[in-house]
Amino acid sequence: MRRTFLLEVVMIAAAVAFMFPVYALVTLSLKDPAQLSQTPLALPNPPTGDNFAKAWSAAALAPSLVNSTVITVVSLVALIGIGSFAAYFLARAHTRLGYGLYVLFLLGIVLPFQLGMIPLYRLVTDLGLIGTHAGMILFYTGVQLPFTVFLYTGFIRALPREYASAAQIDGASHLTAFTRVVFPLLRPITGTVLILNAVFIWNDFFTPLLYLGGSGFETVPVSVFSFVGQYVSDYGLVFAGLVMGALPIVLVFLVLQRYVIKGFSSGLKG
C-alpha cells in the first residue's frame, strides 16, 4: 500500500510538471497586457480572445497552416504507401537482398540526417525544388522512410502468414494480397506511423527555414518564429500564435494516441 501511494505521488508530480508549461502557455495567451504585467501566471480575469484574432492576422497563420497541412499530409501518404509495401517485402522475403536492404534502412535510422544536410540541399537545388512543397515532401519522405519501414517490418513479422497465403491460393497476386488482406490488418501500426511522423514533420523548424525561407510557402513553425521576433514585447500575441500553431497537431495526437502504444506493443511481440 505504501509503495503504491508513493508511486501515485510521483506520477501526480510528473503530471503537474508536464502540464505546467501548457497551463502557462494557454493562460498567458488569454490575458491582456495589463494582466500580463501584474499577475502573469494567475488565471485570466477576465479572459480575452483578442490576442488570437490579432496574432492570426499579424503572423499570417492561415497560409502557413495550409502549407504545413499540404506538406504533412502528402508526406504521410507517401510514407505509409511506400513504407508499408517495402516492409512487407522485407518481412516476407528471407533472402540476402531483403536482409541487406533491411540493414540499410536500419543505418538510415542510426545515422542523423544532419550529416547529409549539405548534399541534400544541393540535390534539391539542382532539381529546382527549393522553395516548393514538392522539395519538402521529397525530403521528409526520404528522411523518415527508414523509421517507417522499421516500424512496419516489426509489425508484419508478428502477423500470421496464413492470411496472405490463403488469398494467393485463391489466385490473388502479391500486390492484391497485400492491399486487400494485409494492409487492413496494419491499422494499429499505421496509426503509430502517422502520429509519430506527423509530429516530426509539423514541428520541424530548421528544414523549412532552410528550404522555404523567403519563398512565401513557410510552414507554421517558421511563421511563428518570425512573428515572435517581430512582436517579442507583446507576449500575449506571441503565446496566442504559439497556441494556434501547436493546436492542430495536438488534436491529431489526442485522437490517435491509443494507436502509438498498441502499434509498438503488437510489433514487439514478433
Backbone torsions as a table, in degrees:
resi	resn	phi	psi	omega
1	MET	NA	-44.3	-178.9
2	ARG	-64.6	-40.1	179.3
3	ARG	-64.6	-41.0	178.5
4	THR	-63.1	-41.1	178.9
5	PHE	-62.9	-41.9	179.5
6	LEU	-64.4	-40.7	178.2
7	LEU	-63.3	-40.4	178.5
8	GLU	-64.7	-39.4	178.2
9	VAL	-63.6	-43.1	179.5
10	VAL	-63.6	-42.2	-179.6
11	MET	-66.0	-40.3	178.1
12	ILE	-64.4	-42.1	178.4
13	ALA	-63.6	-40.2	178.1
14	ALA	-65.2	-40.6	178.8
15	ALA	-63.4	-41.0	178.1
16	VAL	-64.0	-41.8	-180.0
17	ALA	-63.0	-38.8	179.8
18	PHE	-75.1	-32.6	-176.4
19	MET	-83.7	-19.5	-177.1
20	PHE	-60.1	-44.8	177.3
21	PRO	-60.8	-35.8	178.6
22	VAL	-66.9	-43.3	177.8
23	TYR	-59.8	-46.3	-179.0
24	ALA	-63.5	-41.5	-179.1
25	LEU	-62.5	-48.4	-178.3
26	VAL	-69.1	-42.0	-179.1
27	THR	-61.6	-46.9	-179.1
28	LEU	-66.6	-29.3	179.9
29	SER	-73.6	-16.4	-177.5
30	LEU	-102.8	13.5	-177.3
31	LYS	-114.0	148.5	173.3
32	ASP	-83.9	169.3	-177.0
33	PRO	-56.6	-33.6	-179.5
34	ALA	-65.7	-44.0	179.1
35	GLN	-67.5	-34.8	-179.9
36	LEU	-63.8	-37.1	-178.2
37	SER	-77.9	-23.2	-175.7
38	GLN	-96.5	-57.6	-176.6
39	THR	-131.2	80.8	-172.7
40	PRO	-64.7	-35.4	-175.4
41	LEU	-103.0	-0.4	175.8
42	ALA	-76.7	161.7	178.0
43	LEU	-62.5	141.5	-179.6
44	PRO	-64.9	133.0	-178.4
45	ASN	-143.1	97.7	-3.8
46	PRO	-87.9	158.4	175.6
47	PRO	-71.3	150.3	179.7
48	THR	-130.9	142.8	177.0
49	GLY	-102.8	8.0	-178.9
50	ASP	-63.0	-34.0	-179.2
51	ASN	-60.2	-37.2	-178.0
52	PHE	-69.4	-41.5	179.4
53	ALA	-64.9	-42.5	179.8
54	LYS	-68.3	-42.1	-179.7
55	ALA	-66.3	-36.5	179.9
56	TRP	-60.0	-43.6	-179.3
57	SER	-80.7	-38.6	-175.9
58	ALA	-70.7	-37.2	-177.8
59	ALA	-90.7	-2.8	-178.7
60	ALA	52.4	51.4	-175.8
61	LEU	-73.6	-24.9	-178.0
62	ALA	-59.2	-55.1	177.5
63	PRO	-64.7	-31.6	178.6
64	SER	-66.2	-39.7	176.8
65	LEU	-64.2	-38.5	177.1
66	VAL	-63.5	-45.8	179.8
67	ASN	-61.4	-46.8	179.8
68	SER	-62.9	-40.3	-179.3
69	THR	-65.5	-45.2	180.0
70	VAL	-61.6	-49.1	-178.4
71	ILE	-63.0	-44.1	-177.4
72	THR	-67.7	-47.4	-175.9
73	VAL	-65.6	-48.4	-178.5
74	VAL	-65.3	-38.9	177.2
75	SER	-62.9	-40.3	179.3
76	LEU	-66.0	-41.1	177.9
77	VAL	-61.2	-44.4	179.3
78	ALA	-64.9	-42.6	-179.0
79	LEU	-64.8	-43.5	-179.1
80	ILE	-67.8	-43.5	-179.0
81	GLY	-66.0	-52.1	-178.2
82	ILE	-71.5	-45.4	-175.7
83	GLY	-64.0	-41.6	-178.3
84	SER	-67.6	-41.8	-178.7
85	PHE	-70.6	-40.0	177.0
86	ALA	-63.6	-40.3	179.4
87	ALA	-66.0	-34.3	178.1
88	TYR	-62.1	-42.5	177.2
89	PHE	-65.1	-45.6	-177.3
90	LEU	-65.9	-33.7	-177.8
91	ALA	-78.8	-27.3	-175.0
92	ARG	-103.1	-23.8	-177.8
93	ALA	-93.3	105.2	179.8
94	HIS	-90.2	71.9	-180.0
95	THR	-127.8	167.1	177.2
96	ARG	-64.4	-36.8	178.6
97	LEU	-62.5	-45.8	179.6
98	GLY	-62.4	-42.6	179.6
99	TYR	-66.1	-41.8	179.4
100	GLY	-63.3	-42.1	178.1
101	LEU	-64.5	-38.9	179.3
102	TYR	-64.2	-39.5	176.9
103	VAL	-63.6	-39.2	178.1
104	LEU	-62.9	-40.5	176.7
105	PHE	-64.9	-38.5	177.1
106	LEU	-64.0	-38.3	176.0
107	LEU	-63.0	-33.0	177.2
108	GLY	-65.3	-25.3	176.1
109	ILE	-80.1	-41.4	-175.4
110	VAL	-69.8	-43.3	-177.2
111	LEU	-77.6	126.2	178.8
112	PRO	-69.0	139.0	-177.1
113	PHE	-68.0	-16.2	178.3
114	GLN	-61.8	-24.7	178.8
115	LEU	-64.2	-26.6	-178.4
116	GLY	-107.1	18.0	-176.2
117	MET	-61.6	-42.8	-178.2
118	ILE	-69.1	-49.2	175.8
119	PRO	-60.3	-39.1	179.0
120	LEU	-65.0	-40.1	178.2
121	TYR	-63.5	-41.8	178.3
122	ARG	-64.3	-39.1	-179.7
123	LEU	-64.5	-47.5	180.0
124	VAL	-64.2	-37.3	177.6
125	THR	-64.3	-45.0	179.8
126	ASP	-63.9	-30.3	177.9
127	LEU	-80.6	-5.2	-179.5
128	GLY	72.2	29.2	-175.2
129	LEU	-109.5	6.3	176.2
130	ILE	-66.9	135.3	-179.8
131	GLY	76.6	23.0	179.8
132	THR	-129.9	158.4	174.6
133	HIS	-63.8	-38.3	-176.2
134	ALA	-61.7	-39.0	178.8
135	GLY	-62.7	-42.1	179.1
136	MET	-69.0	-39.5	179.2
137	ILE	-63.9	-43.1	177.4
138	LEU	-61.9	-41.5	-179.6
139	PHE	-64.1	-51.5	-176.3
140	TYR	-66.2	-36.4	178.9
141	THR	-63.4	-44.0	179.7
142	GLY	-68.5	-41.5	-176.1
143	VAL	-70.4	-39.9	-175.2
144	GLN	-92.0	-6.4	-178.4
145	LEU	-62.8	-42.9	178.1
146	PRO	-57.8	-44.2	178.7
147	PHE	-63.7	-40.9	179.2
148	THR	-64.3	-44.8	178.5
149	VAL	-63.0	-39.1	179.1
150	PHE	-60.8	-45.5	179.7
151	LEU	-64.6	-46.8	-178.6
152	TYR	-65.0	-39.9	-177.3
153	THR	-62.0	-45.6	178.8
154	GLY	-61.2	-37.5	-179.3
155	PHE	-72.5	-42.5	-178.2
156	ILE	-65.4	-35.3	178.3
157	ARG	-63.5	-24.6	179.0
158	ALA	-83.0	-12.3	179.8
159	LEU	-82.2	140.1	175.4
160	PRO	-62.4	139.4	179.6
161	ARG	-70.6	-18.6	-172.6
162	GLU	-62.0	-28.9	-178.4
163	TYR	-60.7	-53.7	-180.0
164	ALA	-69.5	-36.6	-179.4
165	SER	-62.2	-40.4	178.8
166	ALA	-62.6	-40.2	178.7
167	ALA	-66.6	-37.9	179.7
168	GLN	-70.5	-33.8	175.9
169	ILE	-63.4	-33.8	178.1
170	ASP	-79.0	2.9	175.0
171	GLY	106.1	3.7	-179.2
172	ALA	-79.2	146.4	175.3
173	SER	-78.9	173.3	177.7
174	HIS	-61.7	-40.0	-179.8
175	LEU	-65.8	-43.8	179.3
176	THR	-65.6	-41.7	179.2
177	ALA	-63.0	-36.7	179.6
178	PHE	-70.6	-49.9	-175.2
179	THR	-70.7	-35.2	-175.2
180	ARG	-92.2	-26.9	-173.5
181	VAL	-114.9	-52.9	-171.8
182	VAL	-76.7	-48.2	-173.7
183	PHE	-59.6	-40.7	176.0
184	PRO	-59.6	-26.0	178.7
185	LEU	-78.6	-9.3	-177.9
186	LEU	-91.1	15.3	-176.0
187	ARG	-57.4	-44.4	-179.6
188	PRO	-61.3	-46.9	-178.0
189	ILE	-73.5	-26.9	175.5
190	THR	-65.8	-38.6	174.8
191	GLY	-63.2	-38.7	177.4
192	THR	-64.7	-47.4	178.3
193	VAL	-59.2	-42.8	-177.0
194	LEU	-63.2	-49.9	-173.3
195	ILE	-72.6	-39.4	-179.2
196	LEU	-66.5	-43.6	178.4
197	ASN	-70.5	-37.3	-179.7
198	ALA	-63.7	-42.4	178.9
199	VAL	-62.4	-43.3	-179.4
200	PHE	-64.9	-48.0	-175.8
201	ILE	-67.8	-44.8	-177.8
202	TRP	-64.3	-39.8	-174.9
203	ASN	-89.1	-7.5	-178.1
204	ASP	-63.1	132.6	-177.6
205	PHE	-112.6	-45.2	-172.4
206	PHE	-64.8	-46.3	-176.5
207	THR	-64.4	-48.9	176.2
208	PRO	-62.1	-34.4	177.2
209	LEU	-62.7	-38.2	-178.5
210	LEU	-77.1	-41.2	-172.7
211	TYR	-91.9	-26.4	-173.5
212	LEU	-118.3	-3.2	-176.6
213	GLY	-58.0	124.8	178.8
214	GLY	79.4	6.7	-177.0
215	SER	-92.4	-14.6	-173.6
216	GLY	87.5	-1.5	179.2
217	PHE	-114.4	30.6	-178.1
218	GLU	-63.7	146.3	177.3
219	THR	-85.7	177.5	-175.2
220	VAL	-59.7	-48.6	-179.6
221	PRO	-58.6	-38.2	179.9
222	VAL	-68.4	-41.6	179.2
223	SER	-65.3	-41.8	178.7
224	VAL	-65.4	-37.2	178.5
225	PHE	-62.4	-46.4	178.6
226	SER	-66.3	-33.9	177.9
227	PHE	-66.7	-41.5	179.1
228	VAL	-62.6	-41.4	179.3
229	GLY	-65.8	-30.8	-177.5
230	GLN	-82.3	-34.6	-174.8
231	TYR	-119.0	38.4	-174.0
232	VAL	-64.9	-23.5	-179.7
233	SER	-81.4	-17.5	179.2
234	ASP	-105.4	87.0	-172.4
235	TYR	-69.4	-25.3	176.4
236	GLY	-61.2	-43.3	177.2
237	LEU	-68.0	-39.3	-179.3
238	VAL	-61.3	-48.5	-177.9
239	PHE	-71.1	-31.4	174.9
240	ALA	-64.5	-41.1	176.2
241	GLY	-63.0	-39.3	177.9
242	LEU	-65.1	-40.7	179.0
243	VAL	-62.9	-46.9	-178.7
244	MET	-66.6	-33.4	178.5
245	GLY	-70.5	-33.4	-177.7
246	ALA	-89.4	-21.2	-172.1
247	LEU	-59.4	-45.5	-177.8
248	PRO	-58.5	-46.4	-176.9
249	ILE	-73.0	-28.9	175.2
250	VAL	-64.9	-42.6	178.1
251	LEU	-62.6	-42.2	178.0
252	VAL	-62.6	-41.5	179.5
253	PHE	-64.5	-41.7	180.0
254	LEU	-63.8	-34.9	180.0
255	VAL	-71.6	-37.8	-171.8
256	LEU	-107.5	6.9	-173.2
257	GLN	-62.3	-30.9	-178.0
258	ARG	-66.5	-24.4	179.7
259	TYR	-75.3	-22.5	-177.2
260	VAL	-63.6	-56.1	-179.7
261	ILE	-66.6	-39.2	-179.2
262	LYS	-63.7	-42.3	179.9
263	GLY	-66.7	-42.5	179.5
264	PHE	-64.7	-47.0	-176.1
265	SER	-65.6	-38.2	179.7
266	SER	-67.0	-40.0	179.7
267	GLY	-69.0	-35.1	-178.6
268	LEU	-68.9	-23.3	179.5
269	LYS	-63.7	-29.1	-179.0
270	GLY	-88.8	NA	NA
